[in-house]
């Protein structure tokens, strides 16, 4: 039987010190942006907001600052057959600095929440009613792999931060899901809207070469958005 060796106390202390140093480095990076951009300005009197929102005087905060109802279904009478009711810091001021937000997603039969990304937040989705086909696509470096799953009532799925993802109601009845996101303002970029509906429009030569299609196809798609 091999003799066991006790690690000297000084080595244990060094290990603890290194762990503490690593933890301090992990918390020392720049804060993540809470909007698309935040251009620096020298005169604070001309500033619009800080990275996030200004804080309300705690003495005048009420319970209503932390409350919002999402009980009313969203209107799904649109081209994609879905409606997202967002609850970010814009709708619920009490979320400021807390790093979370919520969304209710209503689907008509066969409705789609189109491919999109959240540049500032990971999303987890729970199905409350109906059946959804969901998925996300990994980055170019990972080969753009597609991960998909069919979710039923009570099922949960996670979409990693920044990755393109979607949800499709594959049932013949309406569906409802709730999403939690790891940012008070996760942002959303709907891929089709951003590419074909930007303001001003992206040059058609860029899109025809990127998608390898005829310019008439690009023109048609731009007209849809």
C-alpha positions in Angstrom: 0.0 0.0 0.0 1.4 3.4 -1.0 2.2 6.0 1.6 -0.2 8.9 1.6 1.4 12.3 1.7 -0.2 15.3 3.4 0.1 18.5 1.4 2.0 21.1 3.5 0.0 23.9 4.9 1.9 26.5 3.0 1.0 24.9 -0.3 -2.7 25.0 0.7 -2.4 28.7 1.5 -0.7 29.4 -1.8 -3.5 27.5 -3.6 -6.1 29.6 -1.8 -4.3 32.8 -2.6 -4.2 31.9 -6.3 -7.9 31.1 -6.3 -8.7 34.4 -4.6 -6.5 36.2 -7.2 -8.3 34.5 -10.0 -11.7 35.4 -8.6 -10.6 39.1 -8.3 -9.6 39.1 -11.9 -12.9 37.5 -13.0 -14.8 40.4 -11.4 -12.5 43.1 -12.7 -13.4 43.2 -16.3 -15.4 46.0 -18.0 -19.2 45.9 -17.4 -21.2 44.4 -20.2 -23.1 47.0 -22.3 -26.8 47.3 -21.6 -27.7 48.8 -25.0 -26.3 48.6 -28.5 -23.6 51.2 -27.8 -22.7 53.8 -25.2 -20.6 56.6 -26.7 -18.4 58.5 -24.2 -19.0 62.1 -23.5 -16.8 64.6 -21.5 -19.7 66.8 -20.2 -22.0 64.7 -18.0 -24.6 67.5 -18.2 -25.1 66.5 -21.8 -25.3 62.8 -21.1 -28.6 60.9 -21.8 -28.0 57.9 -19.5 -25.3 55.8 -17.9 -24.7 52.2 -19.0 -28.2 51.1 -18.1 -30.6 53.5 -16.4 -30.3 56.1 -13.7 -31.5 54.9 -10.3 -34.7 56.2 -8.6 -34.4 57.6 -5.1 -34.9 54.5 -2.9 -37.0 56.6 -0.5 -39.7 57.0 -3.2 -39.6 53.4 -4.6 -42.9 51.5 -4.3 -44.0 47.9 -4.9 -45.4 49.0 -8.3 -41.8 49.6 -9.5 -41.3 45.8 -9.3 -44.6 44.7 -10.8 -46.0 44.1 -14.2 -48.8 41.9 -15.5 -48.4 39.7 -18.6 -51.7 37.9 -18.2 -53.2 39.3 -21.4 -52.3 37.2 -24.6 -50.5 39.0 -27.3 -52.0 39.7 -30.7 -50.8 37.0 -33.1 -52.7 38.3 -36.1 -49.6 39.0 -38.2 -47.5 37.5 -41.0 -45.5 35.2 -38.6 -48.4 34.3 -36.3 -46.6 35.2 -33.0 -46.3 38.0 -30.5 -43.6 38.7 -28.0 -44.5 40.7 -24.9 -41.2 41.9 -23.5 -40.7 42.6 -19.8 -37.2 44.3 -19.8 -36.1 47.3 -17.7 -38.0 49.5 -20.2 -41.3 48.0 -19.1 -40.4 47.1 -15.5 -38.1 49.7 -13.9 -37.3 47.5 -10.9 -35.2 45.2 -13.1 -32.5 47.9 -13.3 -29.1 46.5 -12.3 -30.6 43.0 -11.5 -29.4 41.4 -14.7 -32.6 39.6 -15.7 -35.7 40.1 -17.8 -38.7 38.2 -19.1 -40.8 37.7 -22.2 -44.2 36.1 -22.9 -44.5 34.6 -26.4 -47.9 33.8 -27.8 -48.2 31.6 -30.9 -51.1 31.1 -33.3 -51.5 27.6 -34.7 -48.3 27.1 -36.8 -47.0 30.5 -35.7 -43.3 31.3 -35.7 -41.0 33.4 -33.6 -38.5 33.9 -36.5 -34.8 33.3 -36.2 -33.2 36.0 -34.0 -30.5 36.7 -31.5 -30.2 38.3 -28.2 -26.7 40.0 -28.2 -26.7 40.6 -24.5 -28.4 37.6 -22.9 -28.8 33.9 -22.6 -32.4 32.7 -22.9 -34.2 29.8 -21.2 -37.7 29.0 -22.5 -40.5 27.1 -20.7 -43.6 26.0 -22.6 -46.9 26.7 -20.8 -49.3 25.5 -23.5 -48.9 23.7 -26.8 -46.0 22.1 -28.7 -43.0 24.0 -30.0 -40.2 23.0 -32.3 -37.2 25.1 -31.2 -33.6 25.3 -32.1 -30.4 27.3 -32.3 -27.4 27.4 -34.6 -23.8 27.5 -33.3 -21.1 29.9 -34.5 -19.0 29.6 -37.7 -16.1 28.2 -35.8 -18.3 25.4 -34.6 -19.5 24.6 -38.1 -22.9 26.2 -37.7 -24.4 23.1 -36.1 -28.2 23.1 -35.6 -29.5 21.9 -32.2 -33.3 21.3 -32.2 -35.9 19.8 -29.9 -39.7 19.4 -29.8 -41.0 20.9 -26.5 -44.3 20.1 -24.8 -46.0 21.7 -21.8 -43.6 22.0 -18.9 -40.4 21.4 -21.0 -37.5 23.8 -20.8 -34.8 24.7 -23.4 -31.8 27.0 -23.3 -30.5 29.3 -26.1 -26.9 30.4 -25.4 -26.1 34.1 -25.6 -25.8 35.6 -29.1 -26.7 32.5 -31.1 -29.4 32.5 -33.7 -32.5 30.7 -32.5 -36.2 30.2 -33.2 -39.5 28.7 -32.0 -42.2 27.2 -34.2 -45.7 26.1 -33.1 -46.1 22.7 -34.7 -49.5 22.2 -33.2 -53.0 22.9 -34.5 -53.8 25.0 -31.4 -52.3 28.1 -29.9 -49.2 27.9 -27.8 -47.7 30.0 -25.0 -44.2 30.1 -23.7 -42.3 32.2 -21.2 -38.6 33.2 -21.6 -36.2 34.3 -19.0 -33.1 36.2 -20.1 -29.8 37.0 -18.4 -29.8 40.7 -18.9 -32.1 43.6 -17.9 -32.0 44.6 -21.6 -30.9 41.6 -23.7 -31.7 43.2 -27.0 -33.2 41.4 -30.0 -32.1 41.2 -33.7 -34.5 39.5 -36.0 -32.3 38.2 -38.8 -34.7 38.7 -41.7 -35.7 42.2 -40.5 -32.1 43.3 -40.0 -30.8 42.0 -43.3 -33.7 42.9 -45.6 -35.4 45.7 -43.7 -32.5 47.8 -42.5 -32.7 51.6 -42.6 -31.3 52.6 -45.0 -31.4 49.4 -47.0 -28.2 47.3 -47.4 -26.8 47.6 -50.9 -28.3 44.9 -53.1 -24.9 43.9 -54.5 -23.9 42.9 -51.0 -27.0 40.8 -50.5 -27.0 39.1 -53.9 -23.4 38.0 -53.4 -23.9 37.0 -49.8 -27.0 34.9 -50.5 -26.0 33.9 -54.0 -29.4 34.8 -55.5 -30.6 37.1 -58.3 -31.1 40.8 -57.5 -34.8 40.4 -58.2 -35.1 38.0 -55.3 -33.3 40.5 -53.0 -35.5 43.3 -54.2 -38.6 41.2 -53.5 -37.4 40.3 -50.0 -36.6 43.9 -49.2 -40.1 44.9 -50.2 -41.5 42.5 -47.6 -39.8 44.3 -44.8 
